[in-house]
Amino acid sequence: MTNEPKSRRHFLRGAGVALALPWMESLPVFAQEQSAAGAAAANKPPLRFATLYWSNGIKPAHWWAKGSGSAMEFGPSAAPLQEIAQDIVFIKGLFNEQAYKNPSPHQGRNANLLSGAWVSSDPSVIRVGTSMDQVISREIGSRTAVPSMALGIEPNELRLEDGLSMIYASNISWETPTRPATKEIYPARVFDALVDDGKGRKLDRSILDAVRQDTHDLQPKISGGDRKKLDEYLESVRSIEKRIDSANKQERIEGWRPTLEKPNMPRPANEIPQNVPDHMKLMLDLVVLAFQMDKTRIATCMLNNDLSQMNFKFLEGCHGALHLDLTHNGHVPELEAMYLKTNQFHVKQFTYLVQRMKAIDEGGSSMFDNSILMFTSSLFDGDAHGADQLPIVMAGGAGGALKGGRILDFLDKGNDNRRACSLYLSIMDQMGVKQDRFGDTGRRLPNLFV
């Protein structure tokens, strides 16, 4: 039994809006909606989560870390992490059992990266599992105009490989076990989704328009006197909207406010950038913009598809070879040297994202401090299709819960908690989404968050 005070406060909800109503006699008694601690939390920046993915793994001999803090040392593939060593957690040994057991060396080990689910071996059936980013989106996505973003550089492929659809190799974010999240590769379309509310409606629409359906549903449940009170209250909100244009545009009247009201970058061209580094950088900038404007709090970005046909001729010494050929190189020294360059290039994209987010102040803390970032691939040894572990790097402050400059090694003898889904459960906990089980486990990952 609790002595916590009760309240008849109610909230009208719409896309990205939660509008508190006055006390009403005819509403059921709810538990206290907002304690003093809750009020303080409302004035803090929200927590965001993003996954940055690259395809076809690494060369194991080049992917290692040792030491701690800014003095950490890294293998050649991970060397660009040196710039952000104090900000990252280098994780060894986690894996997805269903991916490891799947006979398809690519499709069976890519689409399930964020779900730990079995990828169907029936060519006529597309089935994997709902990814953890979409599980989070289901719970908290309604708090922002865009529930989540799934971004990429290469388009979905519809051909077959090893008898299975390349849709598995083209997506890591899955809304349902049978449907991937819509992956956007056009920067201009991402930008347009952030400039409106993600549903084609302009930013300056009324708060009351956003909560109209909830208002309509509430009216039959309350007394005539409370309906009059509701009408008077909504009229007063309308008046406030007209007088406070900036609050109207941000759909906020009080509490924490994004550091940007309007984009601080020009709209990208309609076409896909033909220069791969420019395309990647632009997509990462759009993730930062989305977080800064609080248009979404959940994002995934695929730097390339699995079985990627991306041409790395833009890297000095890569001779125009395709990514798939470089990563499946048969230990040819010249190709392995180019493979290393692609690994370093991908790591530099993650380093860029971290540094961008660290530079954005949110009132005493940075965007980086208020985020959880994961950098990973669906394979470990790309040449051997190795899935006995995954290369994973975590970063971000997680609101004070994640400390960088560390290595977590789950390959220690006797360690029986090597499930990547344990990591995902721990991340979901931090994002306020509680699950008893996810994928192949109900256990959390120890020692990651404080």
Solvent accessible surface area in square Angstrom, and as a share of the most:
residue,aa,sasa,rsa
1,M,244,1.09
2,T,79,0.46
3,N,148,0.76
4,E,80,0.36
5,P,89,0.56
6,K,124,0.53
7,S,13,0.09
8,R,63,0.23
9,R,95,0.35
10,H,43,0.19
11,F,43,0.18
12,L,0,0.00
13,R,142,0.52
14,G,18,0.17
15,A,20,0.16
16,G,18,0.17
17,V,11,0.06
18,A,58,0.45
19,L,13,0.07
20,A,25,0.20
21,L,0,0.00
22,P,31,0.19
23,W,117,0.41
24,M,0,0.00
25,E,106,0.48
26,S,44,0.28
27,L,8,0.04
28,P,86,0.54
29,V,73,0.42
30,F,74,0.31
31,A,64,0.49
32,Q,62,0.28
33,E,78,0.35
34,Q,87,0.39
35,S,56,0.36
36,A,91,0.71
37,A,76,0.59
38,G,28,0.27
39,A,41,0.32
40,A,56,0.43
41,A,58,0.45
42,A,49,0.38
43,N,95,0.49
44,K,130,0.55
45,P,27,0.17
46,P,19,0.12
47,L,37,0.18
48,R,0,0.00
49,F,0,0.00
50,A,6,0.05
51,T,2,0.01
52,L,3,0.02
53,Y,0,0.00
54,W,2,0.01
55,S,0,0.00
56,N,0,0.00
57,G,0,0.00
58,I,0,0.00
59,K,44,0.19
60,P,50,0.31
61,A,69,0.54
62,H,42,0.19
63,W,14,0.05
64,W,89,0.31
65,A,5,0.04
66,K,106,0.45
67,G,51,0.49
68,S,74,0.48
69,G,26,0.25
70,S,82,0.53
71,A,80,0.62
72,M,1,0.00
73,E,92,0.41
74,F,21,0.09
75,G,0,0.00
76,P,51,0.32
77,S,0,0.00
78,A,0,0.00
79,A,42,0.32
80,P,14,0.09
81,L,0,0.00
82,Q,79,0.35
83,E,114,0.51
84,I,2,0.01
85,A,0,0.00
86,Q,84,0.37
87,D,19,0.10
88,I,0,0.00
89,V,0,0.00
90,F,2,0.01
91,I,2,0.01
92,K,52,0.22
93,G,0,0.00
94,L,0,0.00
95,F,28,0.12
96,N,4,0.02
97,E,39,0.18
98,Q,50,0.22
99,A,6,0.04
100,Y,112,0.42
101,K,118,0.50
102,N,2,0.01
103,P,106,0.66
104,S,9,0.06
105,P,35,0.22
106,H,7,0.03
107,Q,0,0.00
108,G,0,0.00
109,R,35,0.13
110,N,0,0.00
111,A,0,0.00
112,N,0,0.00
113,L,2,0.01
114,L,0,0.00
115,S,4,0.02
116,G,2,0.02
117,A,24,0.18
118,W,102,0.36
119,V,0,0.00
120,S,16,0.10
121,S,70,0.45
122,D,65,0.34
123,P,84,0.53
124,S,98,0.63
125,V,64,0.37
126,I,53,0.27
127,R,118,0.43
128,V,10,0.06
129,G,8,0.08
130,T,21,0.12
131,S,0,0.00
132,M,0,0.00
133,D,1,0.01
134,Q,12,0.05
135,V,18,0.10
136,I,0,0.00
137,S,11,0.07
138,R,154,0.56
139,E,103,0.46
140,I,7,0.03
141,G,2,0.02
142,S,80,0.51
143,R,132,0.48
144,T,5,0.03
145,A,6,0.05
146,V,17,0.10
147,P,60,0.37
148,S,25,0.16
149,M,15,0.06
150,A,12,0.09
151,L,4,0.02
152,G,0,0.00
153,I,11,0.06
154,E,23,0.10
155,P,78,0.49
156,N,61,0.31
157,E,37,0.17
158,L,149,0.74
159,R,99,0.36
160,L,110,0.55
161,E,51,0.23
162,D,93,0.48
163,G,37,0.35
164,L,11,0.06
165,S,18,0.12
166,M,0,0.00
167,I,24,0.12
168,Y,2,0.01
169,A,0,0.00
170,S,0,0.00
171,N,3,0.01
172,I,1,0.01
173,S,3,0.02
174,W,0,0.00
175,E,58,0.26
176,T,32,0.18
177,P,46,0.29
178,T,66,0.38
179,R,126,0.46
180,P,28,0.17
181,A,7,0.05
182,T,118,0.69
183,K,22,0.09
184,E,36,0.16
185,I,15,0.08
186,Y,66,0.25
187,P,1,0.00
188,A,3,0.02
189,R,138,0.51
190,V,5,0.03
191,F,15,0.06
192,D,56,0.29
193,A,32,0.24
194,L,0,0.00
195,V,52,0.30
196,D,21,0.11
197,D,0,0.00
198,G,33,0.32
199,K,107,0.45
200,G,59,0.57
201,R,99,0.36
202,K,138,0.58
203,L,24,0.12
204,D,84,0.44
205,R,27,0.10
206,S,15,0.10
207,I,6,0.03
208,L,18,0.09
209,D,57,0.29
210,A,14,0.11
211,V,1,0.00
212,R,140,0.51
213,Q,119,0.53
214,D,39,0.20
215,T,15,0.09
216,H,119,0.53
217,D,64,0.33
218,L,7,0.03
219,Q,58,0.26
220,P,107,0.67
221,K,145,0.62
222,I,8,0.04
223,S,52,0.34
224,G,44,0.42
225,G,54,0.52
226,D,8,0.04
227,R,97,0.35
228,K,134,0.57
229,K,75,0.32
230,L,0,0.00
231,D,65,0.34
232,E,95,0.43
233,Y,58,0.22
234,L,24,0.12
235,E,119,0.53
236,S,52,0.34
237,V,5,0.03
238,R,84,0.31
239,S,43,0.28
240,I,48,0.24
241,E,14,0.06
242,K,161,0.68
243,R,166,0.61
244,I,73,0.37
245,D,79,0.41
246,S,44,0.28
247,A,5,0.04
248,N,16,0.08
249,K,52,0.22
250,Q,15,0.07
251,E,23,0.11
252,R,54,0.20
253,I,76,0.39
254,E,147,0.66
255,G,29,0.28
256,W,24,0.09
257,R,85,0.31
258,P,12,0.08
259,T,60,0.35
260,L,29,0.14
261,E,71,0.32
262,K,125,0.53
263,P,37,0.23
264,N,97,0.50
265,M,39,0.17
266,P,116,0.73
267,R,115,0.42
268,P,14,0.09
269,A,68,0.53
270,N,95,0.49
271,E,120,0.54
272,I,42,0.21
273,P,34,0.22
274,Q,165,0.74
275,N,70,0.36
276,V,31,0.18
277,P,38,0.24
278,D,82,0.43
279,H,3,0.02
280,M,0,0.00
281,K,95,0.40
282,L,38,0.19
283,M,0,0.00
284,L,1,0.00
285,D,19,0.10
286,L,0,0.00
287,V,3,0.02
288,V,1,0.00
289,L,4,0.02
290,A,0,0.00
291,F,0,0.00
292,Q,17,0.08
293,M,2,0.01
294,D,6,0.03
295,K,13,0.06
296,T,0,0.00
297,R,31,0.11
298,I,1,0.00
299,A,1,0.01
300,T,3,0.02
301,C,4,0.02
302,M,5,0.02
303,L,0,0.00
304,N,0,0.00
305,N,1,0.01
306,D,0,0.00
307,L,9,0.04
308,S,0,0.00
309,Q,77,0.34
310,M,11,0.05
311,N,54,0.27
312,F,0,0.00
313,K,147,0.62
314,F,62,0.26
315,L,32,0.16
316,E,158,0.71
317,G,35,0.33
318,C,0,0.00
319,H,138,0.62
320,G,22,0.21
321,A,22,0.17
322,L,57,0.28
323,H,0,0.00
324,L,39,0.19
325,D,74,0.38
326,L,0,0.00
327,T,0,0.00
328,H,53,0.24
329,N,7,0.03
330,G,56,0.54
331,H,118,0.53
332,V,70,0.40
333,P,108,0.68
334,E,103,0.46
335,L,48,0.24
336,E,28,0.12
337,A,53,0.41
338,M,8,0.04
339,Y,3,0.01
340,L,38,0.19
341,K,78,0.33
342,T,0,0.00
343,N,2,0.01
344,Q,47,0.21
345,F,18,0.07
346,H,0,0.00
347,V,1,0.00
348,K,112,0.48
349,Q,18,0.08
350,F,1,0.00
351,T,6,0.04
352,Y,55,0.21
353,L,4,0.02
354,V,0,0.00
355,Q,78,0.34
356,R,68,0.25
357,M,0,0.00
358,K,79,0.34
359,A,87,0.67
360,I,18,0.09
361,D,93,0.48
362,E,9,0.04
363,G,70,0.67
364,G,80,0.77
365,S,33,0.21
366,S,16,0.10
367,M,0,0.00
368,F,13,0.05
369,D,55,0.28
370,N,14,0.07
371,S,0,0.00
372,I,0,0.00
373,L,1,0.00
374,M,1,0.00
375,F,0,0.00
376,T,1,0.01
377,S,0,0.00
378,S,2,0.01
379,L,0,0.00
380,F,23,0.09
381,D,36,0.19
382,G,0,0.00
383,D,32,0.17
384,A,70,0.54
385,H,48,0.22
386,G,17,0.16
387,A,5,0.04
388,D,70,0.36
389,Q,26,0.12
390,L,7,0.04
391,P,0,0.00
392,I,2,0.01
393,V,0,0.00
394,M,0,0.00
395,A,0,0.00
396,G,3,0.03
397,G,11,0.10
398,A,5,0.04
399,G,60,0.57
400,G,43,0.41
401,A,14,0.11
402,L,8,0.04
403,K,104,0.44
404,G,28,0.27
405,G,5,0.05
406,R,62,0.23
407,I,46,0.23
408,L,21,0.10
409,D,57,0.30
410,F,9,0.04
411,L,86,0.43
412,D,84,0.43
413,K,209,0.89
414,G,76,0.73
415,N,51,0.26
416,D,107,0.56
417,N,8,0.04
418,R,57,0.21
419,R,64,0.23
420,A,0,0.00
421,C,0,0.00
422,S,0,0.00
423,L,0,0.00
424,Y,1,0.01
425,L,0,0.00
426,S,6,0.04
427,I,0,0.00
428,M,0,0.00
429,D,29,0.15
430,Q,59,0.26
431,M,11,0.05
432,G,53,0.51
433,V,2,0.01
434,K,142,0.60
435,Q,52,0.23
436,D,133,0.69
437,R,144,0.53
438,F,19,0.08
439,G,45,0.43
440,D,32,0.17
441,T,9,0.05
442,G,27,0.26
443,R,122,0.45
444,R,83,0.30
445,L,9,0.04
446,P,60,0.38
447,N,110,0.56
448,L,1,0.00
449,F,33,0.14
450,V,121,0.69
